Every structure is written in structure tokens, then in C-alpha cells.
């Protein structure tokens, strides 16, 4: 009996609890929004803006501290964009791809590292914004819009000629691609983050001490990789649109 | 799990806003800083390379000068040695000549004095032989 009592004592500290599909709903007019997602996304945005302002407030030729760190981040993003878009075209797309990477990365790591469970909400729980399908779909749709914009602004309506080149038979597949791209982007990110949080949640529920740590480390790893993949694929899609659906790869 | 609602457009707008803000406070200023640093480093490198080549040229020039000076000093040394030898030989010859002439002069003097001494001796011999004759034969006979 005492052992059981001890167990209930441990379980009374609910550090993790499985809640899937429960939301902290806010009503705005006729629309409902997921409050917990927006709150964490605001925190993420605030963190990014604060770090950026702190880094660029007093720019020195010899960087130090936060400026050095953010310059490292910027160089990483620039290299990422450059490797996807090429030396000539990458500059205007650095902000979009970089913000994708930073937002997803900080969201994922924030969801994995910050013990959100300690903050009580009326319903639902605070977690990474990327834990919600709305966020990932929003980002994926923006990526689609971005590559359409890239193609149209570069080639005008001639961009759509790329759909029937080199042979028109591929037209349905190419149209289909425009739907599968955002779908795969959003579901890959969403699935990975949700799966990671669920696995960690289940493990914490079963064995609250030490055992979930390797999984959490793995979660951090996958989170970082997912952010990188999302940004890299966005870059690749934009590059494809700029180059013209693949046939001028070396042009 | 898959319940879409107004979160989606709000999130999209938020994201675009974030992109805009970060472009203003992060990408633009830091990209500018990076580019400026690149330019600064490149400039300094070019400058330093120029200075290096200049310094190397100076070193070469100085080395040439040193070699010239060394050659010059060598030739001066040789000249001085030759001069010294010449002077030496000349002085030696002069001294020998002087010695020779002095010896000749001395020999002449000796000869002169010898002759003078012989003359005076001869006169004395004459006088003495006369006295000897006078003593032996008497004054009347000698005359």
C-alpha cells in the first residue's frame, strides 16, 4: 500500500499529461482561434525580435556577445539560402527562408526545452507552435505562395509554360506537385513535432526520471533537423520556380 | 488534431510580420555589417600585400647595396695592400742605396787618410834615414 501511495505522490506532480486535440479556444467574432498556439508563437516572435534588436542595436566591426551569435546564425542562414538558390539569386530570399528556419527552430526547441506544463491554462496546454497543424499549414502555404511569386515575378505568365515543358503529359503531375509540396511540408513538420512530444510525454508518464532524457535529446535533434529541412525545401522550391521547372538546371 | 480555424491566417500574418520586422532589425543591418567587414578585410589584405611587396623590393635593393659595398671594400683592401707592398719595397731600396753610398764614402775617406798617413810616414822616413846617416857617417860626409 505504501508503495502505491508513493506512486500516487509522484503522479500528483503532473509534469506531463497526454492531451491531444484539446485547445484553449478564444472566440473572435464568429471565429475561434487556438489561444495556446498564439501565446507561444508570440513568445517565440518576441524572443526573436528581442535577440535581433539586441544584436543589431550597437553594431561593431569586431563582433562580440549577442552580435557575434546572431551573425553566426545569419551566416548559417545565408549559406543555406546560397546553397539552395545559388550565388546570384539568394539575397532577396534570405529573410523569408531565414525567418522560416528561425521561427520553426526556436518554436521546436522552445517546445522541447521550456517546461510549459508548469503554466496552467483553463484547457489545453502550452507547447511548441509547430505542434499545431494550423501553424505548419500556414507556413507551408506561405512557402507555396513564395515560390509562385518567385516564378511569376521572374518570368511573368511564362512561368506556367514550365508546366507543359518538356512534354505536356507531365502537366497533371506538375499540377499535383503544387498540392503535394505544401502538404508534405506541413505534415512532415507537424508529424515530427507531435510525435516527439507524444513520445516524450508517454515516457515521462511511465518513468518520470532520467529515462526520457535520451529521447528528449533525440527530440532536440529532430526538431533542429526539421527546421533545417523546412527551410532547405522552401529554398529548393523557390529555386525550382526561378529556374523553370527543372529543365534549365544548369542554365 | 486536424481542426483548422482562424489560427491559420493569423499565424500566416504573424509570420509575414515577423519576416518584415526581422528584415528591418536583423537581416538588413547584420548583412550590411558582414559585407562591410568583408570589404574592410579585403581592403586591408590588398594594402598589406602591397606593403609586403614593397618591403621585399626594399630588401632586395638593400641586399644589392650591401653586395656592392662589400665588393668595394674588398677592392679598397686589395689596393691598400698593394700600396703598402710598393711603399715597403721602395723604402727598402732607398735604405739600401743610402747604406751603400755611405759605405762608399767611408771607404773613400779611409783611403784618403791612409794616403795622407803614408805621405807623412814617407817624409818621416826620409828625415829619419838622414839622421841615421848623419849619425853613422858624420855630418861632413853626408853633405
Interface residues (C-beta under 8 A of the other chain):
Chain A: X20 X21 X23 X28 X31 X32 X33 X34 X37 X38 X41 X42 X45 X48 X49 X52 X53 X55 X56 X59 X61 X63 X67 X70 X71 X74 X75 X78 X94 X95 X96 X98 X99 X102 X103 X129 X132 X133 X134 X135 X137 X138 X139 X141 X142 X194
Chain B: X1 X2 X3 X4 X5 X6 X7 X8 X9 X10 X11 X12 X14 X15 X16 X18 X19 X21 X22 X23 X25 X26 X27 X29 X30 X31 X33 X34 X36 X37 X40
